[in-house]
Amino acid sequence: MFIKIKEPVIKWAIEYSRKPLNVIVAKFKDAEKWEKESQDITLSLTKAKSLASFLYVPFAFLLLDNPPAKINLEAEFRTINNESTEEFSRDLSDTILDMKSKQGFLSEFREENGYERISFPDISKDSPKEIMTLMGLAPGFQINNRLHDPESVFAFVRQNLEKKGFVIFKSGIVGSNTRRKLNPKEFRGFALKDSYAPLIFINRNDAPTAQNFTLIHEAIHLMKGDSN
């Protein structure tokens, strides 16, 4: 069985993969011709699936007449030294898209099943005591206190936030692909606003105490309703 891939779609897939062309050519010797020439290509089903997997592109996208529309990837980030992030790696962008998909499903489910919109007290003045109470932590609690087991602290804070409607994910890979590890130097975590399913993603590859700080940091952004 063979399938035809439209010229703009194959060019988009090569660009979207962000892999150097010579790396793609080493796997698919005709890739340079696909990238330069203005014509559709025909591949066996097996080879097309292999190409989609190699480029980290959903196979169904290769069957489109035109490339998919650009997707908004805005999110509230925490990075090393809180530096701004404008260029997303494929690993990060794919993780955001995966989380947006999960968030959209859960948000729709909650709304359709009568869940109330999630709201928080006004914490615009950054009252430490009020914020700590919302987290379930005693005033004066220190994340990096050696007397506290970081994983136990994370589980405790996570449980309290989830009781308030937060959706919290923690992973060190893209989806279920163990070969695509998330780089904590690019991002430690991010948050996605939503009235029914505010979501926080934590990079598991970061240091345990840093994961706790990121969890609280992003939760405060969502509580304050900060714009992206």
LUMMAR-646807 format. One record per atom (N, C-alpha, C): x, y, z; atom name. Coordinates in steps of 0.05 Angstrom, whole numbers, plus 32768, in hexadecimal, padded with zeros to 4 digits. Example, Ala and Ser with C-alpha at 12.3 -4.5 7.8 and 13.67 -1.06 7.14 Angstrom:
X | Y | Z | lumkol
8108 | 7F8E | 809C | N;
80F6 | 7FA6 | 809C | CA;
8108 | 7FBE | 809C | C;
8101 | 7FD3 | 808E | N;
8111 | 7FEB | 808F | CA;
8102 | 8001 | 809D | C;
! end
This chain:
X | Y | Z | lumkol
8011 | 7FE8 | 8000 | N;
8000 | 8000 | 8000 | CA;
8012 | 8019 | 8000 | C;
800A | 802C | 7FEF | N;
801A | 8045 | 7FED | CA;
8008 | 805D | 7FF3 | C;
8014 | 8072 | 7FFE | N;
8005 | 808B | 8003 | CA;
8013 | 80A3 | 7FF6 | C;
8004 | 80B7 | 7FEF | N;
8010 | 80CF | 7FE4 | CA;
8010 | 80E5 | 7FF9 | C;
8027 | 80F1 | 7FFC | N;
802B | 8107 | 800F | CA;
802E | 8121 | 7FFF | C;
801D | 8134 | 8005 | N;
801E | 814D | 7FF6 | CA;
8038 | 815D | 7FFB | C;
8041 | 816B | 7FE6 | N;
805A | 8179 | 7FE8 | CA;
805C | 818D | 7FFF | C;
8047 | 819E | 8004 | N;
804A | 81B0 | 801B | CA;
804A | 81A1 | 8036 | C;
803E | 818A | 8037 | N;
803D | 817A | 8050 | CA;
8058 | 816E | 8056 | C;
8065 | 8162 | 8042 | N;
807F | 8156 | 8047 | CA;
8094 | 816B | 804F | C;
8092 | 8183 | 8042 | N;
80A5 | 8199 | 8049 | CA;
80A0 | 81A2 | 8066 | C;
8086 | 81A4 | 806D | N;
807F | 81AC | 8088 | CA;
8089 | 8198 | 809C | C;
8086 | 817E | 8097 | N;
808E | 8169 | 80A9 | CA;
80AC | 816A | 80AE | C;
80BB | 816F | 8099 | N;
80D8 | 8170 | 809C | CA;
80E0 | 8188 | 80AD | C;
80D4 | 819F | 80A7 | N;
80DA | 81B7 | 80B7 | CA;
80D1 | 81B4 | 80D4 | C;
80B9 | 81A9 | 80D7 | N;
80AD | 81A7 | 80F2 | CA;
80BD | 8195 | 8104 | C;
80CB | 8181 | 80F8 | N;
80DA | 816E | 8108 | CA;
80F2 | 817B | 8116 | C;
80FC | 8191 | 810A | N;
8113 | 81A0 | 8114 | CA;
812C | 818E | 8114 | C;
812C | 8179 | 8105 | N;
8144 | 8169 | 8102 | CA;
8154 | 8173 | 80EA | C;
816F | 8173 | 80ED | N;
817F | 817B | 80D6 | CA;
817A | 816A | 80BE | C;
817A | 8177 | 80A6 | N;
8173 | 8168 | 808E | CA;
8186 | 8150 | 8089 | C;
81A0 | 8154 | 808F | N;
81B2 | 813E | 808B | CA;
81AC | 8125 | 809D | C;
81A0 | 812A | 80B4 | N;
8198 | 8114 | 80C6 | CA;
8181 | 8105 | 80BA | C;
816E | 8115 | 80AE | N;
8157 | 8108 | 80A1 | CA;
815F | 80F9 | 8088 | C;
8172 | 8105 | 8079 | N;
817C | 80F8 | 8060 | CA;
818A | 80DD | 8067 | C;
8197 | 80DC | 807D | N;
81A5 | 80C4 | 8085 | CA;
8192 | 80AD | 808A | C;
8179 | 80B4 | 8091 | N;
8164 | 80A0 | 8095 | CA;
8153 | 809C | 807C | C;
814D | 80B2 | 806E | N;
813D | 80B1 | 8056 | CA;
814C | 80C0 | 8040 | C;
8159 | 80B1 | 802F | N;
816C | 80BD | 801B | CA;
815F | 80D1 | 8008 | C;
8145 | 80D0 | 8004 | N;
8138 | 80E2 | 7FF2 | CA;
812E | 80FC | 8000 | C;
8133 | 80FF | 8019 | N;
8129 | 8115 | 8029 | CA;
8132 | 8130 | 801E | C;
814B | 8132 | 8014 | N;
8154 | 814B | 8009 | CA;
8144 | 8153 | 7FF0 | C;
813D | 8140 | 7FE0 | N;
812D | 8145 | 7FC9 | CA;
8111 | 814D | 7FD1 | C;
8106 | 8140 | 7FE5 | N;
80EB | 8147 | 7FEF | CA;
80EA | 8164 | 7FF8 | C;
8100 | 816C | 8006 | N;
8101 | 8187 | 8012 | CA;
8104 | 819D | 7FFC | C;
8112 | 8196 | 7FE6 | N;
8118 | 81AA | 7FD2 | CA;
8104 | 81AB | 7FBB | C;
80FB | 8194 | 7FB2 | N;
80EA | 8193 | 7F9A | CA;
80CD | 8199 | 7FA1 | C;
80BF | 81A4 | 7F8D | N;
80A2 | 81AB | 7F90 | CA;
8091 | 8196 | 7F84 | C;
808F | 817F | 7F92 | N;
807E | 816A | 7F88 | CA;
8075 | 8158 | 7F9F | C;
805E | 814B | 7F9C | N;
8055 | 8138 | 7FB0 | CA;
8067 | 811F | 7FAF | C;
8067 | 8110 | 7FC5 | N;
8077 | 80F7 | 7FC5 | CA;
8065 | 80DF | 7FCB | C;
806D | 80C8 | 7FC3 | N;
805E | 80B0 | 7FC8 | CA;
8070 | 809C | 7FD7 | C;
8066 | 8093 | 7FEE | N;
8075 | 8080 | 7FFF | CA;
8064 | 8068 | 8006 | C;
8071 | 8052 | 800B | N;
8062 | 803B | 8015 | CA;
8057 | 8042 | 8031 | C;
8042 | 8034 | 8039 | N;
8036 | 803A | 8053 | CA;
804A | 8036 | 8069 | C;
805A | 8021 | 8067 | N;
806E | 801B | 807C | CA;
8083 | 8032 | 807E | C;
808C | 803B | 8066 | N;
80A1 | 8050 | 8066 | CA;
8095 | 806A | 8070 | C;
807C | 8070 | 8069 | N;
806F | 8089 | 8072 | CA;
806C | 8089 | 8090 | C;
8064 | 8072 | 809B | N;
8062 | 8070 | 80B9 | CA;
807D | 8074 | 80C6 | C;
8092 | 8068 | 80BA | N;
80AD | 806B | 80C4 | CA;
80B6 | 8088 | 80C3 | C;
80AF | 8096 | 80AE | N;
80B6 | 80B2 | 80AB | CA;
80A8 | 80C3 | 80C1 | C;
808E | 80BE | 80C5 | N;
807F | 80CD | 80D9 | CA;
808B | 80C9 | 80F4 | C;
8092 | 80B0 | 80FA | N;
809E | 80AA | 8114 | CA;
80B9 | 80B8 | 8118 | C;
80C9 | 80B8 | 8102 | N;
80E4 | 80C4 | 8103 | CA;
80E3 | 80E2 | 8107 | C;
80CF | 80EE | 80FA | N;
80CC | 810C | 80FB | CA;
80BB | 8114 | 8113 | C;
80B1 | 8101 | 8123 | N;
80A0 | 8107 | 813A | CA;
8087 | 8117 | 8130 | C;
807B | 810E | 811B | N;
8063 | 811A | 8110 | CA;
804D | 8105 | 810F | C;
8034 | 810C | 8119 | N;
801F | 80F8 | 8118 | CA;
801A | 80EF | 80FB | C;
8018 | 80D5 | 80F7 | N;
8016 | 80C9 | 80DD | CA;
7FFE | 80D6 | 80CD | C;
7FE8 | 80DB | 80DB | N;
7FD1 | 80E6 | 80CE | CA;
7FD6 | 8101 | 80C1 | C;
7FEA | 8110 | 80CC | N;
7FF0 | 812A | 80C0 | CA;
7FFC | 8127 | 80A4 | C;
8009 | 8111 | 809F | N;
8015 | 810D | 8084 | CA;
7FFF | 8109 | 806F | C;
7FE7 | 8103 | 8077 | N;
7FD1 | 80FE | 8064 | CA;
7FC1 | 8117 | 805D | C;
7FC8 | 812D | 806A | N;
7FBA | 8147 | 8065 | CA;
7FC2 | 8152 | 804A | C;
7FB0 | 8163 | 8040 | N;
7FB5 | 8171 | 8026 | CA;
7FC8 | 8189 | 802B | C;
7FC6 | 8194 | 8043 | N;
7FD6 | 81AC | 804B | CA;
7FE1 | 81A8 | 8067 | C;
7FF7 | 81B5 | 806E | N;
8001 | 81B3 | 8089 | CA;
7FED | 81BC | 809E | C;
7FED | 81B1 | 80B6 | N;
7FDA | 81BA | 80CB | CA;
7FDF | 81D7 | 80D2 | C;
7FCB | 81E4 | 80DB | N;
7FCD | 8200 | 80E3 | CA;
7FE0 | 8202 | 80FB | C;
7FEE | 8218 | 80FD | N;
8000 | 821C | 8114 | CA;
7FF0 | 821E | 812D | C;
7FF9 | 8211 | 8142 | N;
7FEB | 820F | 815B | CA;
7FF7 | 8222 | 816F | C;
7FE6 | 8230 | 817E | N;
7FEF | 8243 | 8193 | CA;
7FFB | 8233 | 81AA | C;
8014 | 8238 | 81B1 | N;
8021 | 8229 | 81C6 | CA;
8027 | 823A | 81DF | C;
8017 | 824E | 81E4 | N;
801C | 825F | 81FB | CA;
8018 | 8250 | 8215 | C;
802A | 8255 | 8227 | N;
8029 | 8249 | 8242 | CA;
803A | 8259 | 8255 | C;
8033 | 8257 | 826F | N;
8043 | 8265 | 8283 | CA;
805A | 8252 | 828A | C;
8073 | 825C | 8287 | N;
808A | 824B | 828B | CA;
809A | 8251 | 82A4 | C;
80A8 | 823C | 82AD | N;
80BE | 8240 | 82C0 | CA;
80D6 | 8233 | 82B4 | C;
80EB | 8243 | 82B0 | N;
8104 | 8239 | 82A4 | CA;
811B | 823D | 82B8 | C;
8133 | 8234 | 82B1 | N;
814A | 8239 | 82C1 | CA;
814E | 8257 | 82C3 | C;
8151 | 8262 | 82DB | N;
8154 | 827F | 82DF | CA;
813D | 828F | 82D5 | C;
8126 | 8282 | 82D0 | N;
810D | 828F | 82C7 | CA;
8112 | 829F | 82AE | C;
8122 | 8295 | 829C | N;
8127 | 82A2 | 8282 | CA;
810F | 829E | 8270 | C;
810B | 82B1 | 825D | N;
80F4 | 82AE | 824B | CA;
80F9 | 8298 | 8237 | C;
80E4 | 828C | 822E | N;
80E5 | 8276 | 821A | CA;
80D4 | 827E | 8202 | C;
80E1 | 8283 | 81EB | N;
80D3 | 828A | 81D3 | CA;
80D4 | 8274 | 81BE | C;
80EB | 8266 | 81BD | N;
80EE | 8250 | 81AA | CA;
80EA | 8236 | 81B9 | C;
80D6 | 8226 | 81B0 | N;
80D0 | 820D | 81BC | CA;
80DD | 81F6 | 81AD | C;
80EA | 81E4 | 81BB | N;
80F3 | 81CB | 81AE | CA;
80DB | 81BA | 81A6 | C;
80DF | 81A6 | 8195 | N;
80C9 | 8194 | 818E | CA;
80C0 | 8185 | 81A6 | C;
80D2 | 817E | 81B8 | N;
80CB | 8170 | 81D0 | CA;
80B8 | 8180 | 81E1 | C;
80BE | 819A | 81E4 | N;
80AD | 81AB | 81F5 | CA;
8093 | 81B1 | 81E7 | C;
8093 | 81B8 | 81CD | N;
807A | 81BE | 81BF | CA;
8068 | 81A6 | 81BE | C;
8072 | 818E | 81BA | N;
8062 | 8176 | 81BA | CA;
8056 | 8170 | 81D5 | C;
8065 | 8176 | 81EA | N;
805B | 8173 | 8206 | CA;
8044 | 8186 | 820B | C;
8048 | 819F | 8203 | N;
8032 | 81B3 | 8207 | CA;
8019 | 81AA | 81F8 | C;
801C | 81A2 | 81DF | N;
8005 | 8199 | 81D0 | CA;
7FF7 | 8181 | 81DD | C;
8006 | 816F | 81E7 | N;
7FFB | 8158 | 81F5 | CA;
7FEC | 8160 | 820E | C;
7FF7 | 8173 | 821D | N;
7FE9 | 817D | 8235 | CA;
7FD0 | 818D | 822E | C;
7FD2 | 819D | 8219 | N;
7FBA | 81AC | 8210 | CA;
7FA4 | 8199 | 8209 | C;
7FAA | 8183 | 81FB | N;
7F96 | 8170 | 81F4 | CA;
7F89 | 8163 | 820C | C;
7F99 | 815B | 821F | N;
7F8F | 814F | 8238 | CA;
7F7E | 8163 | 8248 | C;
7F88 | 817C | 8249 | N;
7F7A | 8191 | 8258 | CA;
7F5F | 8196 | 824A | C;
7F5E | 8198 | 8230 | N;
7F46 | 819D | 8222 | CA;
7F31 | 8188 | 8227 | C;
7F39 | 816F | 8227 | N;
7F27 | 8159 | 822C | CA;
7F1B | 815A | 8248 | C;
7F2D | 815F | 825C | N;
7F24 | 815F | 8277 | CA;
7F12 | 8178 | 827D | C;
7F1A | 818F | 8271 | N;
7F0A | 81A7 | 8275 | CA;
7EEE | 81A4 | 826A | C;
7EEC | 8199 | 8252 | N;
7ED2 | 8194 | 8246 | CA;
7EC1 | 8180 | 8257 | C;
7ECE | 816C | 8261 | N;
7EC0 | 8158 | 8271 | CA;
7EB5 | 8165 | 828B | C;
7EC6 | 8175 | 8298 | N;
7EBD | 8182 | 82B1 | CA;
7EA6 | 8195 | 82AC | C;
7EA9 | 81A5 | 8297 | N;
7E94 | 81B9 | 8291 | CA;
7E79 | 81AB | 828B | C;
7E7B | 8196 | 827A | N;
7E62 | 8187 | 8272 | CA;
7E56 | 8178 | 8289 | C;
7E65 | 8172 | 829E | N;
7E5B | 8162 | 82B4 | CA;
7E55 | 8173 | 82CD | C;
7E52 | 818D | 82C9 | N;
7E49 | 819F | 82DE | CA;
7E5D | 81A8 | 82F2 | C;
7E77 | 81A5 | 82EC | N;
7E8B | 81AF | 82FE | CA;
7E8B | 81CE | 82FE | C;
7E90 | 81DA | 8315 | N;
7E91 | 81F7 | 8316 | CA;
7EAC | 8202 | 830B | C;
7EAB | 821A | 8300 | N;
7EC4 | 8226 | 82F8 | CA;
7ED6 | 8229 | 8310 | C;
7EF0 | 8226 | 830C | N;
7F03 | 8228 | 8322 | CA;
7F0C | 8245 | 8327 | C;
7F08 | 824D | 833F | N;
7F10 | 8269 | 8346 | CA;
7F20 | 8268 | 8360 | C;
7F30 | 827E | 8364 | N;
7F41 | 827F | 837C | CA;
7F3E | 829B | 8389 | C;
7F44 | 829C | 83A3 | N;
7F43 | 82B6 | 83B1 | CA;
7F56 | 82C9 | 83A4 | C;
7F52 | 82E3 | 83A8 | N;
7F63 | 82F7 | 839C | CA;
7F7F | 82F6 | 83AA | C;
7F93 | 82ED | 839B | N;
7FAE | 82ED | 83A7 | CA;
7FC0 | 82FF | 8397 | C;
7FB4 | 8314 | 838B | N;
7FC4 | 8326 | 837B | CA;
7FDA | 8335 | 838B | C;
7FD6 | 8336 | 83A5 | N;
7FEA | 8344 | 83B6 | CA;
8000 | 8331 | 83BF | C;
7FFF | 8318 | 83B5 | N;
8014 | 8305 | 83BC | CA;
8017 | 8300 | 83DA | C;
8000 | 82FD | 83E7 | N;
8001 | 82F7 | 8404 | CA;
800D | 82DB | 8409 | C;
8025 | 82DA | 8414 | N;
8031 | 82C0 | 8418 | CA;
8020 | 82AD | 8429 | C;
8013 | 82B7 | 843E | N;
8004 | 82A6 | 8450 | CA;
7FEC | 829A | 8440 | C;
7FDF | 82AA | 8430 | N;
7FC7 | 82A0 | 8421 | CA;
7FCF | 828C | 840D | C;
7FE6 | 8291 | 83FF | N;
7FEF | 827E | 83EB | CA;
7FF7 | 8264 | 83F8 | C;
8005 | 8265 | 840F | N;
800D | 824C | 841C | CA;
7FF4 | 823C | 8425 | C;
7FDF | 824A | 842E | N;
7FC7 | 823D | 8436 | CA;
7FBA | 822E | 841F | C;
7FB9 | 823B | 8408 | N;
7FAE | 822F | 83F0 | CA;
7FBD | 8216 | 83E8 | C;
7FD7 | 8215 | 83EE | N;
7FE7 | 81FE | 83E7 | CA;
7FE5 | 81E9 | 83FD | C;
7FDA | 81F0 | 8414 | N;
7FD9 | 81DD | 842A | CA;
7FF2 | 81DC | 843A | C;
8003 | 81F0 | 8437 | N;
801D | 81F1 | 8446 | CA;
801C | 8205 | 845D | C;
802B | 81FF | 8471 | N;
802C | 8211 | 8488 | CA;
803C | 8229 | 8481 | C;
8035 | 8241 | 848B | N;
8044 | 8259 | 8486 | CA;
8062 | 8255 | 848F | C;
8074 | 825F | 847E | N;
8090 | 825C | 8485 | CA;
809C | 8243 | 847A | C;
808C | 8232 | 846D | N;
8097 | 8219 | 8461 | CA;
80AC | 821F | 844C | C;
80C2 | 8210 | 844D | N;
80D8 | 8214 | 843A | CA;
80DB | 81FB | 8428 | C;
80DA | 81FF | 840E | N;
80DB | 81E9 | 83FC | CA;
80F5 | 81D9 | 83FE | C;
810B | 81E8 | 8402 | N;
8125 | 81DB | 8402 | CA;
812F | 81D2 | 841E | C;
811C | 81D1 | 8431 | N;
8123 | 81C7 | 844B | CA;
812B | 81AA | 844A | C;
8143 | 81A3 | 8454 | N;
814D | 8188 | 8452 | CA;
813C | 8174 | 8462 | C;
812C | 817E | 8475 | N;
811C | 816D | 8485 | CA;
8104 | 8162 | 8476 | C;
80FE | 816E | 845F | N;
80E6 | 8166 | 844F | CA;
80EF | 8155 | 8438 | C;
80E2 | 813E | 8434 | N;
80E7 | 812E | 841C | CA;
80DA | 813B | 8404 | C;
80E9 | 8143 | 83F0 | N;
80DE | 8152 | 83D9 | CA;
80C6 | 8144 | 83CC | C;
80C7 | 8129 | 83C8 | N;
80B2 | 811B | 83BB | CA;
8098 | 811B | 83CC | C;
809C | 811A | 83E6 | N;
8084 | 811A | 83F8 | CA;
8077 | 8136 | 83F7 | C;
8088 | 814B | 83F6 | N;
807E | 8166 | 83F4 | CA;
806E | 8169 | 83DA | C;
807A | 8160 | 83C5 | N;
806C | 8162 | 83AA | CA;
8051 | 8154 | 83AB | C;
8051 | 813C | 83B6 | N;
8038 | 812C | 83B7 | CA;
8023 | 813B | 83C8 | C;
802C | 8147 | 83DE | N;
8019 | 8155 | 83EF | CA;
800D | 816E | 83E2 | C;
801F | 817F | 83D6 | N;
8016 | 8197 | 83C8 | CA;
8004 | 818F | 83B0 | C;
800D | 817B | 83A2 | N;
7FFD | 8173 | 838A | CA;
7FE1 | 816A | 8392 | C;
7FDF | 815B | 83A8 | N;
7FC5 | 8152 | 83B1 | CA;
7FB3 | 8169 | 83B8 | C;
7FBE | 817D | 83C6 | N;
7FAE | 8195 | 83CE | CA;
7FA6 | 81A5 | 83B5 | C;
7FB7 | 81A8 | 83A2 | N;
7FB0 | 81B7 | 838A | CA;
7F9B | 81A8 | 8379 | C;
7F9E | 818D | 8378 | N;
7F8A | 817E | 8368 | CA;
7F6F | 817F | 8375 | C;
7F6E | 8181 | 8390 | N;
7F54 | 8184 | 839D | CA;
7F46 | 819E | 8395 | C;
7F56 | 81B2 | 838D | N;
7F4B | 81CB | 8384 | CA;
7F46 | 81CC | 8366 | C;
7F4A | 81B6 | 8359 | N;
7F44 | 81B4 | 833C | CA;
7F5C | 81B6 | 8329 | C;
7F74 | 81B9 | 8334 | N;
7F8B | 81B9 | 8322 | CA;
7F8F | 819E | 8316 | C;
7F9B | 819E | 82FE | N;
7FA3 | 8185 | 82F1 | CA;
7FC1 | 8186 | 82EF | C;
7FCF | 8172 | 82FA | N;
7FEC | 8173 | 82FC | CA;
7FF8 | 815B | 82F0 | C;
800B | 8160 | 82DD | N;
8019 | 814A | 82D0 | CA;
8037 | 814D | 82D6 | C;
8045 | 8137 | 82D8 | N;
8062 | 8137 | 82DC | CA;
806E | 8121 | 82CB | C;
8080 | 8128 | 82B9 | N;
808D | 8114 | 82A8 | CA;
80A8 | 811F | 829F | C;
80B9 | 810C | 8297 | N;
80D4 | 8114 | 828E | CA;
80D8 | 810D | 8270 | C;
80C3 | 8104 | 8263 | N;
80C5 | 80FD | 8247 | CA;
80AD | 8108 | 8237 | C;
80AF | 8108 | 821D | N;
8099 | 8111 | 820C | CA;
8085 | 80FA | 8208 | C;
806D | 80FE | 8212 | N;
8059 | 80E8 | 8210 | CA;
8064 | 80CF | 821D | C;
8065 | 80B9 | 820E | N;
806F | 80A0 | 8218 | CA;
8089 | 8098 | 820A | C;
8095 | 80AB | 81FD | N;
80AE | 80A6 | 81EE | CA;
80C6 | 80A9 | 8200 | C;
80D1 | 8093 | 8209 | N;
80E8 | 8095 | 821C | CA;
8102 | 809F | 820F | C;
8102 | 80A1 | 81F4 | N;
811A | 80AC | 81E7 | CA;
8119 | 80CA | 81E5 | C;
8103 | 80D6 | 81ED | N;
8100 | 80F4 | 81EB | CA;
80FE | 80FF | 8207 | C;
8115 | 8103 | 8213 | N;
8116 | 810D | 822F | CA;
8114 | 812B | 822F | C;
8105 | 8136 | 8242 | N;
8101 | 8152 | 8245 | CA;
8118 | 815F | 8253 | C;
8121 | 8176 | 8249 | N;
8139 | 8183 | 8253 | CA;
8132 | 8198 | 8268 | C;
8139 | 8195 | 8281 | N;
8132 | 81A9 | 8295 | CA;
8140 | 81C4 | 8290 | C;
8155 | 81C4 | 8280 | N;
8162 | 81DE | 827A | CA;
8151 | 81EE | 8267 | C;
813F | 81E1 | 8258 | N;
812C | 81F0 | 8247 | CA;
8114 | 81F9 | 8257 | C;
8108 | 81E7 | 8267 | N;
80F2 | 81EF | 8277 | CA;
80EF | 81DC | 828F | C;
80E7 | 81E8 | 82A5 | N;
80E3 | 81D8 | 82BE | CA;
80C6 | 81D1 | 82C1 | C;
80B5 | 81E1 | 82B5 | N;
8098 | 81DB | 82B6 | CA;
8089 | 81F1 | 82A8 | C;
806F | 81EC | 82A4 | N;
805E | 8201 | 8298 | CA;
8042 | 81FE | 82A2 | C;
8032 | 8213 | 829E | N;
8016 | 8213 | 82A7 | CA;
8004 | 821B | 8290 | C;
7FEC | 820F | 828E | N;
7FD8 | 8216 | 827A | CA;
7FBE | 821E | 8288 | C;
7FB6 | 8237 | 8283 | N;
7F9E | 8240 | 8290 | CA;
7F84 | 8233 | 8285 | C;
7F70 | 8230 | 8296 | N;
7F56 | 8226 | 828E | CA;
7F43 | 822A | 82A5 | C;
7F2A | 8230 | 829F | N;
7F17 | 8235 | 82B5 | CA;
7F0E | 821C | 82C3 | C;
7F11 | 8205 | 82B6 | N;
7F08 | 81EC | 82C1 | CA;
7F1F | 81D8 | 82C7 | C;
7F35 | 81DB | 82B9 | N;
7F4B | 81C8 | 82BD | CA;
7F66 | 81D7 | 82BA | C;
7F6D | 81E9 | 82CD | N;
7F87 | 81F5 | 82CD | CA;
7F9D | 81E0 | 82CF | C;
7FB0 | 81E0 | 82BD | N;
7FC3 | 81CA | 82BC | CA;
7FE0 | 81D3 | 82C1 | C;
7FEF | 81C2 | 82CF | N;
800B | 81C7 | 82D4 | CA;
801A | 81AE | 82CB | C;
8030 | 81B3 | 82BD | N;
8041 | 819D | 82B4 | CA;
805D | 81A1 | 82C1 | C;
8067 | 818C | 82CD | N;
8081 | 818D | 82DB | CA;
8095 | 817B | 82CC | C;
80AD | 8186 | 82C7 | N;
80C2 | 8176 | 82BA | CA;
80CF | 8164 | 82CF | C;
80CA | 814A | 82CD | N;
80D4 | 8137 | 82E1 | CA;
80F3 | 8136 | 82E2 | C;
8100 | 813F | 82CD | N;
811D | 813D | 82CB | CA;
812B | 8154 | 82DB | C;
811B | 8166 | 82E6 | N;
8127 | 817B | 82F7 | CA;
812C | 8171 | 8313 | C;
813B | 8180 | 8322 | N;
8141 | 8179 | 833E | CA;
8127 | 8177 | 834E | C;
8124 | 8165 | 8361 | N;
810C | 8162 | 8371 | CA;
8102 | 817B | 837E | C;
8114 | 818A | 838C | N;
810B | 81A3 | 8399 | CA;
8103 | 81B8 | 8384 | C;
8110 | 81B8 | 836D | N;
8109 | 81CA | 8358 | CA;
80ED | 81C3 | 834D | C;
80E6 | 81AA | 834C | N;
80CC | 81A2 | 8343 | CA;
80B6 | 81AD | 8356 | C;
80BC | 81AC | 8370 | N;
80A9 | 81B7 | 8383 | CA;
80A5 | 81D5 | 8380 | C;
80BC | 81E3 | 837C | N;
80BA | 8200 | 8378 | CA;
80AA | 8207 | 835F | C;
80AF | 81F7 | 8349 | N;
80A1 | 81FC | 8330 | CA;
8083 | 81F7 | 8333 | C;
807C | 81E2 | 8342 | N;
8060 | 81DC | 8346 | CA;
8052 | 81F3 | 8354 | C;
805E | 81FE | 8369 | N;
8052 | 8214 | 8378 | CA;
8053 | 822E | 8367 | C;
8069 | 8232 | 8359 | N;
806C | 824A | 8348 | CA;
8056 | 824B | 8333 | C;
8052 | 8235 | 8325 | N;
803E | 8235 | 8310 | CA;
8021 | 8236 | 831B | C;
801D | 8229 | 8332 | N;
8003 | 822A | 833E | CA;
7FFB | 8247 | 8346 | C;
800E | 8256 | 834F | N;
8009 | 8272 | 8356 | CA;
8001 | 8282 | 833D | C;
8010 | 827D | 8327 | N;
8009 | 828B | 830E | CA;
7FEC | 8285 | 8306 | C;
7FE4 | 826C | 8308 | N;
7FC8 | 8265 | 8301 | CA;
7FB4 | 8271 | 8314 | C;
7FBA | 8271 | 832E | N;
7FA8 | 827D | 8342 | CA;
7FA4 | 829A | 833D | C;
7FBA | 82A8 | 8335 | N;
7FB8 | 82C5 | 8330 | CA;
7FAC | 82CB | 8315 | C;
7FA9 | 82B7 | 8305 | N;
7F9D | 82BB | 82EA | CA;
7FAF | 82CB | 82D8 | C;
7FC9 | 82C8 | 82DC | N;
7FDC | 82D7 | 82CB | CA;
7FD8 | 82D0 | 82AE | C;
7FDB | 82E4 | 829D | N;
7FDA | 82DF | 8280 | CA;
7FF4 | 82D1 | 8278 | C;
7FF3 | 82C2 | 8262 | N;
800A | 82B3 | 8259 | CA;
8022 | 82C5 | 8253 | C;
! end
